[in-house]
Amino acid sequence: MAIEARAVRYYGKCKSCDQMDRNLYRLWCLLGIAVALAVFFPLGAKRRACLSPFVWWLCLTLGVVVCMYALFHSTAPSFATQITATGKAYDCVERNSGRDGYFGFRFIPDGGEPVRIETEIIPPGWANPAVFDGRTFRVVYLKDTQRTLKNEAIDIEILSGRDTGFHDSLDARPAGIWLGIPIGAAFGAFGFFGLRYRKDDTTSARDGGPIES
């Protein structure tokens, strides 16, 4: 049976727009914003006024870029076993869960039992059974039926048929790319509040106001 549990290196760009569970995304963003506020206000108006607009814009831009990169290259982290298998794929369908979309297909590993795979990766040719069915896939999926997506595929490579060579992946490591979401939110919020309060901070510093805002 061509199935093995192994660690996987992640690369490539994901093409789905709904990579993260929305509630987790909001929670991690709020965590990052809370950290930014915990640093921003204790600095005080005078200290904040010493920073140029370039610094605030840099923080804002960097935060947005990091947060969005992590969002589009990650899925919810998991400690579940990662199963790597090569086999045939059939019957791909698009499904909706609230406002989020994902894909499901029947996967038959070489010498193994069929597995119903769900994923946020968009398999090319998924809407055309004549193209999709029977192609050989190499799939890495999480052996976990308790997640929002059951047996979620986090790495898909097409080995035969049309689109041979296609490869896409998501990072599900517990300490992985998803950490860029709260980190990016923290930098972005820090830059946003710096620009928002810059005029007041500059006025307060010029008028000799207190250091604490």
C-alpha positions as CSV (number, residue, x, y, z in Angstrom):
1,M,0.0,0.0,0.0
2,A,1.5,3.3,-1.1
3,I,0.6,5.2,2.1
4,E,3.0,6.6,4.6
5,A,2.9,9.1,7.5
6,R,5.6,11.7,7.1
7,A,6.6,15.3,7.5
8,V,6.0,17.6,4.6
9,R,7.7,20.7,3.3
10,Y,5.2,23.3,2.1
11,Y,5.7,25.5,-0.9
12,G,3.7,26.9,-3.7
13,K,0.9,29.4,-3.7
14,C,-2.6,28.5,-2.7
15,K,-5.4,29.6,-5.0
16,S,-8.4,29.5,-2.7
17,C,-9.9,32.7,-1.2
18,D,-11.1,31.1,2.1
19,Q,-8.0,29.5,3.5
20,M,-8.8,29.9,7.2
21,D,-11.7,29.2,9.4
22,R,-13.3,32.6,9.8
23,N,-13.7,32.4,13.6
24,L,-10.0,31.4,14.0
25,Y,-9.0,34.2,11.7
26,R,-10.9,36.8,13.7
27,L,-9.5,35.4,17.0
28,W,-5.9,35.6,15.8
29,C,-6.4,39.1,14.4
30,L,-7.9,40.3,17.6
31,L,-4.9,38.8,19.5
32,G,-2.5,40.7,17.3
33,I,-4.5,44.0,17.7
34,A,-4.6,43.6,21.4
35,V,-0.8,43.2,21.5
36,A,-0.4,46.3,19.3
37,L,-2.6,48.4,21.7
38,A,-0.7,47.1,24.7
39,V,2.4,48.5,23.2
40,F,1.0,51.6,21.5
41,F,-0.7,53.5,24.3
42,P,1.9,53.0,27.0
43,L,4.5,54.6,24.7
44,G,2.9,57.9,25.3
45,A,2.2,60.8,22.9
46,K,5.7,62.4,23.1
47,R,7.5,59.1,22.3
48,R,5.0,58.3,19.5
49,A,5.5,61.8,18.0
50,C,9.2,61.1,17.6
51,L,8.4,58.4,15.0
52,S,8.1,59.6,11.4
53,P,5.1,58.9,9.2
54,F,7.4,56.5,7.2
55,V,7.7,54.2,10.3
56,W,3.9,54.1,10.7
57,W,3.3,53.4,7.0
58,L,6.0,50.8,7.0
59,C,4.4,49.0,10.0
60,L,1.0,49.2,8.3
61,T,2.2,47.9,5.0
62,L,4.3,45.2,6.4
63,G,1.5,44.0,8.7
64,V,-1.0,43.8,5.8
65,V,1.5,41.9,3.6
66,V,2.5,39.4,6.3
67,C,-1.1,38.8,7.4
68,M,-2.4,38.3,3.9
69,Y,0.5,36.0,3.0
70,A,-0.2,33.8,6.0
71,L,-3.9,33.8,5.3
72,F,-3.5,32.6,1.8
73,H,-0.9,30.0,2.5
74,S,-2.3,28.4,5.7
75,T,-5.1,26.4,7.0
76,A,-6.1,25.8,10.6
77,P,-3.1,24.2,12.5
78,S,-3.3,20.6,13.4
79,F,-1.4,17.9,15.4
80,A,-3.2,15.2,13.3
81,T,-1.2,12.6,11.5
82,Q,-0.3,13.5,8.0
83,I,-0.9,10.7,5.5
84,T,0.9,10.7,2.1
85,A,-0.7,8.6,-0.6
86,T,-0.6,8.1,-4.3
87,G,-3.7,7.0,-6.2
88,K,-6.6,7.9,-8.4
89,A,-9.1,10.8,-7.9
90,Y,-12.8,10.8,-8.9
91,D,-16.0,12.7,-8.4
92,C,-14.8,16.2,-7.5
93,V,-17.5,18.6,-6.3
94,E,-17.6,22.1,-4.9
95,R,-19.3,22.6,-1.6
96,N,-20.2,25.5,0.6
97,S,-20.0,26.0,4.3
98,G,-21.7,29.3,5.1
99,R,-19.8,31.8,3.0
100,D,-16.8,29.6,2.6
101,G,-16.2,27.2,-0.3
102,Y,-14.2,24.0,-0.5
103,F,-13.8,20.9,-2.7
104,G,-14.4,17.2,-2.0
105,F,-13.4,14.2,-4.1
106,R,-13.1,10.4,-3.8
107,F,-9.5,9.3,-3.6
108,I,-8.5,5.6,-4.1
109,P,-4.9,5.1,-2.9
110,D,-2.9,2.4,-4.7
111,G,-3.8,-0.8,-3.0
112,G,-5.9,0.9,-0.3
113,E,-9.5,1.7,0.5
114,P,-11.3,4.8,-0.9
115,V,-11.0,8.0,1.2
116,R,-13.3,11.0,1.0
117,I,-11.0,14.0,0.8
118,E,-11.9,17.6,1.4
119,T,-9.7,20.6,0.7
120,E,-9.5,24.3,0.1
121,I,-7.0,23.8,-2.7
122,I,-8.7,24.1,-6.1
123,P,-7.9,21.1,-8.3
124,P,-7.6,22.1,-11.9
125,G,-10.3,20.6,-14.1
126,W,-12.5,19.8,-11.1
127,A,-15.7,20.8,-12.9
128,N,-15.1,18.4,-15.8
129,P,-15.4,14.7,-14.9
130,A,-13.9,13.7,-18.2
131,V,-10.7,15.6,-17.2
132,F,-10.7,15.0,-13.5
133,D,-11.7,11.4,-13.0
134,G,-8.9,8.8,-13.2
135,R,-6.0,11.1,-12.9
136,T,-3.2,10.0,-10.5
137,F,-2.7,12.3,-7.5
138,R,-0.2,12.5,-4.8
139,V,-2.1,13.7,-1.8
140,V,-1.0,14.6,1.7
141,Y,-4.0,14.8,4.0
142,L,-4.7,15.1,7.7
143,K,-6.1,12.0,9.3
144,D,-8.8,13.9,11.3
145,T,-12.5,13.6,10.8
146,Q,-13.3,16.1,13.6
147,R,-12.0,19.2,11.7
148,T,-14.4,21.4,9.7
149,L,-12.9,19.7,6.6
150,K,-12.8,16.0,7.0
151,N,-9.5,14.3,5.9
152,E,-8.3,17.7,4.7
153,A,-5.8,17.6,1.9
154,I,-3.0,20.1,2.6
155,D,-0.8,19.1,-0.4
156,I,-1.9,18.0,-3.9
157,E,0.3,17.1,-6.8
158,I,-1.1,15.8,-10.2
159,L,1.1,13.0,-11.6
160,S,-0.8,12.0,-14.7
161,G,-3.4,13.3,-17.2
162,R,-4.1,16.9,-18.0
163,D,-2.3,19.4,-15.7
164,T,0.4,17.0,-14.8
165,G,2.9,18.8,-12.6
166,F,0.3,20.9,-10.8
167,H,1.3,21.3,-7.2
168,D,-0.3,23.3,-4.4
169,S,-0.2,23.2,-0.7
170,L,-1.2,24.7,2.6
171,D,0.7,24.9,5.9
172,A,-1.0,23.1,8.8
173,R,1.9,22.9,11.2
174,P,1.1,24.0,14.8
175,A,4.0,26.4,14.7
176,G,3.8,27.4,11.0
177,I,2.9,30.2,8.6
178,W,-0.5,30.9,10.3
179,L,1.5,32.7,13.0
180,G,1.9,35.5,10.5
181,I,-1.8,36.4,11.0
182,P,-1.5,37.7,14.6
183,I,2.0,39.0,13.9
184,G,0.8,40.9,10.8
185,A,-2.3,42.1,12.6
186,A,-0.1,43.5,15.4
187,F,2.2,45.4,13.0
188,G,-0.7,46.6,10.9
189,A,-2.7,47.8,13.9
190,F,0.4,49.5,15.4
191,G,0.9,51.4,12.1
192,F,-2.8,52.3,11.7
193,F,-3.1,53.7,15.2
194,G,0.2,55.6,14.8
195,L,-1.2,57.3,11.7
196,R,-4.6,57.8,13.3
197,Y,-3.2,59.6,16.4
198,R,-0.2,61.2,14.8
199,K,-1.7,64.7,14.5
200,D,-2.9,64.6,18.2
201,D,0.5,63.2,19.3
202,T,2.4,66.0,17.5
203,T,0.2,68.7,18.9
204,S,0.5,67.3,22.4
205,A,4.3,67.0,22.1
206,R,4.6,70.6,20.8
207,D,2.4,72.0,23.6
208,G,4.5,70.2,26.2
209,G,1.7,67.8,27.2
210,P,2.3,64.8,29.4
211,I,4.2,61.8,28.1
212,E,1.4,59.4,28.7
213,S,-1.5,59.8,26.2
